[in-house]
């Protein structure tokens, strides 16, 4: 069976529409790096299409459009039909989680003069692809008073550069003899977040400096 290049199918207006779709998809991937960000984006788009928050609606009729979010990590959108519920539903589902590296609870520690975040990977990733590249940290931090603070570090040009370290080539003889699945172990995916010690601090001075930056920027402390 002979296959043709898909690009040959797109010319003129079809090609313009495809490139516009690609641009919007790139923008979506750039801004929606976590489930929470995807939900925020979906809510914004839903409101533009006439959807209302289910909690603000007292009754429903055919044609109404409502949405419901669950802990800001998933979203359900409903278009109310004309027929009775017992006659069935039309359901379209999609997942918004993706392979990534998550930081563990109380992750910050210091080792050999570096501050690191203890991490583990989620989903099927090629672990060797995640080292020596600039990374961004997104998430939320829960404070003692119950409030949550959004954290986003690494995408702004003035942000610190975050990354996972690897061995230099002349120190990696044993590493290079391993297969791809073993070159980088899951326990080696801890994120380097600092190396400058806090002046006047003796114990875990680098970790202390990172905590100072977090307190100055976000107002939270380690418990």
DOMIVO-893260 format. One record per atom (N, C-alpha, C): residue in three letters; residue number from 1; x, y, z; atom name. Coordinates in steps of 0.02 Angstrom, whole numbers. Each point is the difference from the previous one (the first is absolute). Layout:
% DOMIVO-893260
logu|fivo|x|y|z|torvo
ALA|NUM|X|Y|Z|CA
...
END
This chain:
% DOMIVO-893260
logu|fivo|x|y|z|torvo
UNK|1|42|-60|0|N
UNK|1|-42|60|0|CA
UNK|1|44|62|0|C
UNK|2|-10|44|-48|N
UNK|2|40|59|-5|CA
UNK|2|-30|57|41|C
UNK|3|43|37|35|N
UNK|3|-22|56|40|CA
UNK|3|26|65|-29|C
UNK|4|-40|52|5|N
UNK|4|20|65|-26|CA
UNK|4|11|48|58|C
UNK|5|41|50|-12|N
UNK|5|13|51|50|CA
UNK|5|-64|40|14|C
UNK|6|-18|5|63|N
UNK|6|-63|33|19|CA
UNK|6|-1|73|-21|C
UNK|7|58|32|-4|N
UNK|7|3|70|-18|CA
UNK|7|-27|13|-70|C
UNK|8|1|-50|-43|N
UNK|8|-24|8|-68|CA
UNK|8|-76|9|-3|C
UNK|9|-34|-16|55|N
UNK|9|-72|8|2|CA
UNK|9|-21|71|18|C
UNK|10|48|40|24|N
UNK|10|-18|66|25|CA
UNK|10|28|55|-46|C
UNK|11|-44|39|-27|N
UNK|11|19|57|-41|CA
UNK|11|-50|56|12|C
UNK|12|20|61|-15|N
UNK|12|-46|56|4|CA
UNK|12|-32|10|68|C
UNK|13|-66|5|1|N
UNK|13|-36|13|63|CA
UNK|13|7|-58|49|C
UNK|14|3|-61|-25|N
UNK|14|9|-57|45|CA
UNK|14|67|4|36|C
UNK|15|52|20|-34|N
UNK|15|65|7|31|CA
UNK|15|0|56|51|C
UNK|16|-32|56|-17|N
UNK|16|-4|56|47|CA
UNK|16|-37|-20|64|C
UNK|17|-55|-38|-9|N
UNK|17|-39|-23|58|CA
UNK|17|41|-48|43|C
UNK|18|39|-43|-32|N
UNK|18|42|-48|37|CA
UNK|18|53|37|40|C
UNK|19|33|49|-31|N
UNK|19|53|37|35|CA
UNK|19|-28|41|58|C
UNK|20|-61|26|-8|N
UNK|20|-32|37|55|CA
UNK|20|-16|-47|57|C
UNK|21|-26|-60|-17|N
UNK|21|-14|-49|52|CA
UNK|21|64|-19|37|C
UNK|22|54|-10|-37|N
UNK|22|64|-18|31|CA
UNK|22|25|54|47|C
UNK|23|-8|63|-21|N
UNK|23|22|55|42|CA
UNK|23|-40|2|66|C
UNK|24|-65|-9|-5|N
UNK|24|-42|0|60|CA
UNK|24|17|-59|45|C
UNK|25|16|-57|-30|N
UNK|25|17|-59|39|CA
UNK|25|67|10|36|C
UNK|26|48|32|-33|N
UNK|26|64|16|32|CA
UNK|26|-11|47|59|C
UNK|27|-43|50|-9|N
UNK|27|-15|47|54|CA
UNK|27|-33|-37|59|C
UNK|28|-44|-47|-16|N
UNK|28|-34|-39|52|CA
UNK|28|51|-41|40|C
UNK|29|45|-34|-35|N
UNK|29|51|-40|35|CA
UNK|29|46|43|42|C
UNK|30|13|60|-23|N
UNK|30|46|45|35|CA
UNK|30|-30|26|65|C
UNK|31|-65|12|1|N
UNK|31|-32|30|59|CA
UNK|31|-32|-51|46|C
UNK|32|-12|-60|-24|N
UNK|32|-37|-50|40|CA
UNK|32|46|-59|18|C
UNK|33|47|14|43|N
UNK|33|51|-50|17|CA
UNK|33|-22|-49|54|C
UNK|34|-55|15|35|N
UNK|34|-25|-44|53|CA
UNK|34|-75|-7|-7|C
UNK|35|-28|-48|37|N
UNK|35|-72|-10|-2|CA
UNK|35|-37|63|21|C
UNK|36|25|33|54|N
UNK|36|-34|59|25|CA
UNK|36|-1|56|-53|C
UNK|37|56|8|-35|N
UNK|37|4|52|-51|CA
UNK|37|-46|-17|-59|C
UNK|38|-6|-65|-15|N
UNK|38|-46|-21|-53|CA
UNK|38|-72|16|19|C
UNK|39|-17|-12|63|N
UNK|39|-68|14|23|CA
UNK|39|-14|75|-2|C
UNK|40|48|41|22|N
UNK|40|-9|72|-3|CA
UNK|40|-13|23|-72|C
UNK|41|39|-27|-46|N
UNK|41|-8|17|-71|CA
UNK|41|-68|-22|-25|C
UNK|42|-20|-62|18|N
UNK|42|-64|-26|-23|CA
UNK|42|-59|41|26|C
UNK|43|4|21|63|N
UNK|43|-53|42|29|CA
UNK|43|-5|66|-37|C
UNK|44|57|30|-15|N
UNK|44|0|63|-36|CA
UNK|44|-31|-7|-69|C
UNK|45|18|-54|-35|N
UNK|45|-28|-11|-66|CA
UNK|45|-74|-18|3|C
UNK|46|-20|-38|51|N
UNK|46|-70|-20|8|CA
UNK|46|-44|61|11|C
UNK|47|22|46|42|N
UNK|47|-38|61|13|CA
UNK|47|-11|40|-64|C
UNK|48|51|2|-43|N
UNK|48|-7|36|-64|CA
UNK|48|-52|-32|-45|C
UNK|49|-12|-66|10|N
UNK|49|-49|-36|-40|CA
UNK|49|-68|-4|33|C
UNK|50|-8|37|55|N
UNK|50|-66|4|32|CA
UNK|50|-12|-50|56|C
UNK|51|50|-37|21|N
UNK|51|-8|-46|56|CA
UNK|51|0|38|66|C
UNK|52|-40|-24|48|N
UNK|52|-3|31|66|CA
UNK|52|20|-51|53|C
UNK|53|26|25|56|N
UNK|53|19|-43|55|CA
UNK|53|-63|-34|28|C
UNK|54|3|-66|6|N
UNK|54|-58|-39|23|CA
UNK|54|-24|24|68|C
UNK|55|46|23|43|N
UNK|55|-18|21|67|CA
UNK|55|-43|63|0|C
UNK|56|2|38|-55|N
UNK|56|-38|63|-4|CA
UNK|56|-67|-9|-35|C
UNK|57|-16|-61|-20|N
UNK|57|-62|-12|-38|CA
UNK|57|-50|-37|45|C
UNK|58|-60|28|6|N
UNK|58|-50|-30|44|CA
UNK|58|-42|-54|-36|C
UNK|59|-10|7|-64|N
UNK|59|-39|-49|-38|CA
UNK|59|28|-3|-71|C
UNK|60|-15|-57|-34|N
UNK|60|27|-11|-67|CA
UNK|60|-56|-16|-48|C
UNK|61|10|21|-62|N
UNK|61|-48|-16|-53|CA
UNK|61|39|-17|-64|C
UNK|62|-34|-27|-48|N
UNK|62|32|-20|-63|CA
UNK|62|37|60|-31|C
UNK|63|63|-13|-20|N
UNK|63|40|52|-31|CA
UNK|63|47|35|48|C
UNK|64|-11|-8|66|N
UNK|64|45|32|49|CA
UNK|64|69|-33|-3|C
UNK|65|51|41|14|N
UNK|65|69|-24|0|CA
UNK|65|33|17|67|C
UNK|66|23|-52|35|N
UNK|66|30|10|66|CA
UNK|66|65|-40|5|C
UNK|67|42|20|48|N
UNK|67|62|-37|13|CA
UNK|67|9|-10|75|C
UNK|68|38|-51|17|N
UNK|68|14|-17|70|CA
UNK|68|73|-20|6|C
UNK|69|36|30|48|N
UNK|69|70|-17|10|CA
UNK|69|8|-39|65|C
UNK|70|47|-46|2|N
UNK|70|13|-41|58|CA
UNK|70|70|14|25|C
UNK|71|5|38|56|N
UNK|71|64|16|32|CA
UNK|71|49|33|-48|C
UNK|72|-27|34|-49|N
UNK|72|40|37|-49|CA
UNK|72|47|-44|-40|C
UNK|73|-15|-66|-4|N
UNK|73|45|-46|-36|CA
UNK|73|-36|-37|-56|C
UNK|74|-65|4|-3|N
UNK|74|-36|-26|-59|CA
UNK|74|-65|40|-8|C
UNK|75|-29|-6|-59|N
UNK|75|-58|41|-16|CA
UNK|75|-50|-42|-40|C
UNK|76|-63|11|14|N
UNK|76|-55|-31|-37|CA
UNK|76|-43|55|-31|C
UNK|77|-15|-7|-63|N
UNK|77|-43|48|-35|CA
UNK|77|-62|-36|-25|C
UNK|78|-58|31|10|N
UNK|78|-64|-31|-18|CA
UNK|78|-40|47|-45|C
UNK|79|-27|-29|-53|N
UNK|79|-50|35|-41|CA
UNK|79|-65|-39|10|C
UNK|80|-50|32|29|N
UNK|80|-63|-34|18|CA
UNK|80|-41|-14|-63|C
UNK|81|-17|-63|-10|N
UNK|81|-37|-20|-59|CA
UNK|81|-76|5|9|C
UNK|82|-35|-16|-53|N
UNK|82|-73|5|0|CA
UNK|82|-34|-63|27|C
UNK|83|34|-58|-8|N
UNK|83|-31|-64|20|CA
UNK|83|15|-14|74|C
UNK|84|-40|-48|27|N
UNK|84|9|-18|70|CA
UNK|84|69|-32|11|C
UNK|85|25|8|60|N
UNK|85|65|-27|19|CA
UNK|85|3|-76|-10|C
UNK|86|-57|-34|12|N
UNK|86|-3|-73|-5|CA
UNK|86|15|-25|-71|C
UNK|87|-8|43|-49|N
UNK|87|11|-21|-69|CA
UNK|87|74|1|-20|C
UNK|88|42|21|46|N
UNK|88|71|-4|-12|CA
UNK|88|36|67|-5|C
UNK|89|67|-5|-4|N
UNK|89|43|58|-5|CA
UNK|89|48|-8|-58|C
UNK|90|23|56|-25|N
UNK|90|56|0|-47|CA
UNK|90|61|26|39|C
UNK|91|51|-42|5|N
UNK|91|57|16|43|CA
UNK|91|64|5|-41|C
UNK|92|37|53|10|N
UNK|92|66|8|-30|CA
UNK|92|50|12|57|C
UNK|93|50|-42|5|N
UNK|93|47|6|56|CA
UNK|93|72|8|-24|C
UNK|94|39|34|39|N
UNK|94|72|9|-15|CA
UNK|94|37|10|66|C
UNK|95|63|-22|3|N
UNK|95|39|9|61|CA
UNK|95|46|60|-9|C
UNK|96|15|35|55|N
UNK|96|43|59|-3|CA
UNK|96|63|-9|43|C
UNK|97|11|-60|26|N
UNK|97|64|-13|33|CA
UNK|97|50|-24|-52|C
UNK|98|64|4|16|N
UNK|98|52|-19|-48|CA
UNK|98|63|-21|37|C
UNK|99|45|-37|-32|N
UNK|99|63|-18|33|CA
UNK|99|38|61|24|C
UNK|100|28|-5|59|N
UNK|100|34|58|30|CA
UNK|100|42|-24|58|C
UNK|101|34|47|32|N
UNK|101|36|-14|62|CA
UNK|101|-33|39|56|C
UNK|102|-21|-35|52|N
UNK|102|-33|31|58|CA
UNK|102|49|6|57|C
UNK|103|-6|54|38|N
UNK|103|39|5|63|CA
UNK|103|-41|-32|56|C
UNK|104|35|-32|46|N
UNK|104|-33|-33|56|CA
UNK|104|-18|50|54|C
UNK|105|-37|-22|50|N
UNK|105|-16|43|57|CA
UNK|105|64|14|39|C
UNK|106|7|62|24|N
UNK|106|61|22|36|CA
UNK|106|62|-20|-39|C
UNK|107|8|23|-61|N
UNK|107|51|-26|-45|CA
UNK|107|69|32|7|C
UNK|108|5|59|30|N
UNK|108|63|38|-2|CA
UNK|108|52|-29|47|C
UNK|109|60|-12|-26|N
UNK|109|56|-23|42|CA
UNK|109|66|24|-30|C
UNK|110|53|-5|39|N
UNK|110|66|22|-23|CA
UNK|110|48|-59|-1|C
UNK|111|41|-4|-53|N
UNK|111|48|-54|-6|CA
UNK|111|61|25|-39|C
UNK|112|59|-7|30|N
UNK|112|63|20|-32|CA
UNK|112|-1|72|-26|C
UNK|113|-30|45|40|N
UNK|113|0|70|-18|CA
UNK|113|-52|21|-51|C
UNK|114|-47|-44|-14|N
UNK|114|-54|16|-46|CA
UNK|114|-67|-9|35|C
UNK|115|-48|43|-17|N
UNK|115|-68|-9|23|CA
UNK|115|-39|-36|-54|C
UNK|116|-36|-53|19|N
UNK|116|-36|-41|-49|CA
UNK|116|-72|-12|23|C
UNK|117|-42|-18|-47|N
UNK|117|-69|-20|15|CA
UNK|117|-6|-74|-14|C
UNK|118|-21|-38|51|N
UNK|118|-10|-72|-7|CA
UNK|118|-61|-10|-46|C
UNK|119|10|-42|-52|N
UNK|119|-52|-5|-52|CA
UNK|119|-11|-73|-21|C
UNK|120|-55|-12|-34|N
UNK|120|-13|-65|-31|CA
UNK|120|-38|13|-65|C
UNK|121|6|-46|-47|N
UNK|121|-31|12|-65|CA
UNK|121|-70|-31|-3|C
UNK|122|-42|32|-41|N
UNK|122|-69|-21|-9|CA
UNK|122|-10|-17|-73|C
UNK|123|-27|-58|-14|N
UNK|123|-12|-20|-69|CA
UNK|123|61|-33|-31|C
UNK|124|-8|-22|-61|N
UNK|124|55|-34|-34|CA
UNK|124|47|49|-33|C
UNK|125|55|16|32|N
UNK|125|48|47|-28|CA
UNK|125|66|-35|-16|C
UNK|126|37|28|-46|N
UNK|126|69|-21|-11|CA
UNK|126|43|44|45|C
UNK|127|23|-28|55|N
UNK|127|31|41|53|CA
UNK|127|61|38|-23|C
UNK|128|38|-30|-47|N
UNK|128|62|33|-22|CA
UNK|128|-15|65|-39|C
UNK|129|-61|9|-23|N
UNK|129|-18|60|-38|CA
UNK|129|-11|61|46|C
UNK|130|-4|-11|65|N
UNK|130|-19|54|46|CA
UNK|130|60|32|34|C
UNK|131|60|-22|-15|N
UNK|131|60|29|33|CA
UNK|131|32|52|-45|C
UNK|132|35|48|31|N
UNK|132|39|53|-33|CA
UNK|132|-42|42|-48|C
UNK|133|-63|9|15|N
UNK|133|-43|45|-39|CA
UNK|133|-34|48|49|C
UNK|134|-14|62|-21|N
UNK|134|-35|47|44|CA
UNK|134|-72|-23|13|C
UNK|135|-20|2|63|N
UNK|135|-66|-23|19|CA
UNK|135|-38|56|35|C
UNK|136|-65|-6|3|N
UNK|136|-43|47|35|CA
UNK|136|-37|-37|55|C
UNK|137|-11|34|56|N
UNK|137|-34|-29|57|CA
UNK|137|-68|34|8|C
UNK|138|-54|-41|-5|N
UNK|138|-68|25|8|CA
UNK|138|-36|-40|54|C
UNK|139|-41|34|38|N
UNK|139|-39|-36|50|CA
UNK|139|-34|48|48|C
UNK|140|-25|-28|55|N
UNK|140|-30|40|53|CA
UNK|140|29|-21|67|C
UNK|141|4|46|46|N
UNK|141|24|-12|67|CA
UNK|141|-56|17|49|C
UNK|142|-15|-47|45|N
UNK|142|-53|11|50|CA
UNK|142|31|29|64|C
UNK|143|-26|56|22|N
UNK|143|24|32|60|CA
UNK|143|-36|-26|62|C
UNK|144|28|18|58|N
UNK|144|-29|-24|63|CA
UNK|144|-71|25|10|C
UNK|145|-15|59|-27|N
UNK|145|-67|28|10|CA
UNK|145|-51|-26|-50|C
UNK|146|21|-48|-43|N
UNK|146|-46|-30|-48|CA
UNK|146|1|32|-69|C
UNK|147|33|57|-6|N
UNK|147|5|33|-65|CA
UNK|147|50|-38|-44|C
UNK|148|-8|8|-66|N
UNK|148|47|-29|-47|CA
UNK|148|32|54|-42|C
UNK|149|63|-10|-17|N
UNK|149|37|48|-40|CA
UNK|149|24|-35|-63|C
UNK|150|-10|32|-58|N
UNK|150|24|-27|-63|CA
UNK|150|74|15|-7|C
UNK|151|37|-51|-22|N
UNK|151|72|8|-11|CA
UNK|151|15|-12|-73|C
UNK|152|39|44|-30|N
UNK|152|22|-7|-69|CA
UNK|152|70|28|-5|C
UNK|153|50|-43|-8|N
UNK|153|70|21|-3|CA
UNK|153|33|-34|-60|C
UNK|154|32|40|-43|N
UNK|154|40|-30|-53|CA
UNK|154|-17|22|-70|C
UNK|155|-59|28|-11|N
UNK|155|-19|21|-67|CA
UNK|155|14|74|-14|C
UNK|156|1|40|53|N
UNK|156|16|70|-8|CA
UNK|156|76|8|-10|C
UNK|157|20|44|-45|N
UNK|157|71|7|-15|CA
UNK|157|41|24|59|C
UNK|158|-32|29|51|N
UNK|158|35|22|60|CA
UNK|158|-1|-51|56|C
UNK|159|-31|-58|-12|N
UNK|159|-4|-53|50|CA
UNK|159|66|-38|6|C
UNK|160|11|-33|57|N
UNK|160|58|-45|5|CA
UNK|160|-6|-57|-50|C
UNK|161|56|-28|-21|N
UNK|161|0|-57|-45|CA
UNK|161|-2|-64|42|C
UNK|162|-50|-42|-12|N
UNK|162|-8|-62|36|CA
UNK|162|20|-58|-45|C
UNK|163|28|-52|29|N
UNK|163|19|-57|-41|CA
UNK|163|21|-60|41|C
UNK|164|7|-57|-33|N
UNK|164|23|-62|31|CA
UNK|164|69|-16|-27|C
UNK|165|48|-8|44|N
UNK|165|69|-9|-21|CA
UNK|165|15|-70|-27|C
UNK|166|55|-5|-38|N
UNK|166|23|-63|-28|CA
UNK|166|76|0|4|C
UNK|167|31|-57|-13|N
UNK|167|73|-6|2|CA
UNK|167|31|31|-63|C
UNK|168|58|30|8|N
UNK|168|39|22|-57|CA
UNK|168|23|-61|-39|C
UNK|169|12|9|-65|N
UNK|169|14|-57|-43|CA
UNK|169|62|-39|22|C
UNK|170|53|34|26|N
UNK|170|61|-35|19|CA
UNK|170|-6|-33|69|C
UNK|171|-57|6|32|N
UNK|171|-13|-34|63|CA
UNK|171|-55|-53|-7|C
UNK|172|-22|-12|-61|N
UNK|172|-60|-40|-11|CA
UNK|172|14|-68|-34|C
UNK|173|61|-26|9|N
UNK|173|17|-63|-34|CA
UNK|173|-49|-56|20|C
UNK|174|-10|-11|64|N
UNK|174|-45|-53|23|CA
UNK|174|-72|14|-21|C
UNK|175|-20|63|3|N
UNK|175|-68|19|-19|CA
UNK|175|-15|-16|-73|C
UNK|176|49|13|-43|N
UNK|176|-11|-9|-72|CA
UNK|176|-3|-74|-21|C
UNK|177|20|-44|45|N
UNK|177|-5|-71|-16|CA
UNK|177|-69|-29|15|C
UNK|178|-44|40|30|N
UNK|178|-67|-23|18|CA
UNK|178|-48|11|-58|C
UNK|179|-57|-37|2|N
UNK|179|-50|11|-51|CA
UNK|179|-40|63|17|C
UNK|180|-41|23|-47|N
UNK|180|-34|64|6|CA
UNK|180|-44|4|62|C
UNK|181|-31|-56|19|N
UNK|181|-45|0|58|CA
UNK|181|37|7|66|C
UNK|182|67|-11|0|N
UNK|182|38|0|62|CA
UNK|182|51|56|5|C
UNK|183|8|39|-55|N
UNK|183|50|53|0|CA
UNK|183|-13|50|57|C
UNK|184|-63|20|8|N
UNK|184|-21|44|54|CA
UNK|184|-53|-36|41|C
UNK|185|13|-10|63|N
UNK|185|-49|-32|44|CA
UNK|185|-52|49|25|C
UNK|186|-58|-26|19|N
UNK|186|-53|43|25|CA
UNK|186|21|40|61|C
UNK|187|43|-29|42|N
UNK|187|22|34|61|CA
UNK|187|50|56|-16|C
UNK|188|23|4|-62|N
UNK|188|48|52|-20|CA
UNK|188|-33|61|-31|C
UNK|189|-66|3|1|N
UNK|189|-35|54|-33|CA
UNK|189|-16|58|47|C
UNK|190|38|8|53|N
UNK|190|-11|56|46|CA
UNK|190|21|65|-33|C
UNK|191|-39|52|13|N
UNK|191|8|64|-34|CA
UNK|191|47|46|38|C
UNK|192|52|25|-33|N
UNK|192|46|48|30|CA
UNK|192|-32|69|0|C
UNK|193|-5|31|59|N
UNK|193|-34|65|5|CA
UNK|193|42|54|31|C
UNK|194|62|-16|21|N
UNK|194|41|53|29|CA
UNK|194|70|-25|18|C
UNK|195|47|48|3|N
UNK|195|69|-17|19|CA
UNK|195|34|56|38|C
UNK|196|-34|57|9|N
UNK|196|29|56|37|CA
UNK|196|-20|-2|73|C
UNK|197|48|-3|47|N
UNK|197|-17|-3|71|CA
UNK|197|-25|67|26|C
UNK|198|-41|-3|52|N
UNK|198|-24|61|33|CA
UNK|198|53|25|47|C
UNK|199|20|61|-8|N
UNK|199|53|29|40|CA
UNK|199|-18|-2|74|C
UNK|200|48|-22|41|N
UNK|200|-10|-2|72|CA
UNK|200|-34|-63|25|C
UNK|201|-13|-49|-46|N
UNK|201|-32|-62|19|CA
UNK|201|51|-58|-6|C
UNK|202|4|-42|50|N
UNK|202|49|-54|-1|CA
UNK|202|-29|-66|-25|C
UNK|203|-58|-20|26|N
UNK|203|-29|-64|-18|CA
UNK|203|-50|8|-58|C
UNK|204|9|-42|-51|N
UNK|204|-45|2|-59|CA
UNK|204|-11|71|-24|C
UNK|205|56|35|-13|N
UNK|205|-3|71|-18|CA
UNK|205|-31|10|-69|C
UNK|206|11|-48|-46|N
UNK|206|-29|7|-67|CA
UNK|206|-76|-10|3|C
UNK|207|-21|-51|37|N
UNK|207|-71|-11|9|CA
UNK|207|-33|61|33|C
UNK|208|35|28|50|N
UNK|208|-27|59|34|CA
UNK|208|-10|59|-48|C
UNK|209|47|6|-47|N
UNK|209|-6|56|-48|CA
UNK|209|-59|-11|-47|C
UNK|210|-12|-62|-21|N
UNK|210|-58|-15|-42|CA
UNK|210|-64|15|38|C
UNK|211|-3|-19|64|N
UNK|211|-60|14|40|CA
UNK|211|-11|76|7|C
UNK|212|55|37|6|N
UNK|212|-6|73|4|CA
UNK|212|-30|29|-64|C
UNK|213|23|-25|-58|N
UNK|213|-27|23|-64|CA
UNK|213|-74|-15|-5|C
UNK|214|-20|-61|21|N
UNK|214|-70|-19|-3|CA
UNK|214|-43|42|47|C
UNK|215|28|16|58|N
UNK|215|-38|42|47|CA
UNK|215|-7|70|-27|C
UNK|216|54|27|-28|N
UNK|216|-3|69|-27|CA
UNK|216|-48|4|-59|C
UNK|217|-1|-52|-42|N
UNK|217|-40|3|-61|CA
UNK|217|-72|-22|11|C
UNK|218|-10|-52|42|N
UNK|218|-67|-29|7|CA
UNK|218|-28|5|70|C
UNK|219|43|15|50|N
UNK|219|-24|8|68|CA
UNK|219|-12|-63|38|C
UNK|220|28|-57|-21|N
UNK|220|-10|-61|39|CA
UNK|220|66|-27|27|C
UNK|221|-6|-40|53|N
UNK|221|58|-27|35|CA
UNK|221|-6|-76|5|C
UNK|222|56|-33|13|N
UNK|222|1|-73|9|CA
UNK|222|-27|-16|70|C
UNK|223|-40|-53|4|N
UNK|223|-28|-19|65|CA
UNK|223|43|-55|31|C
END
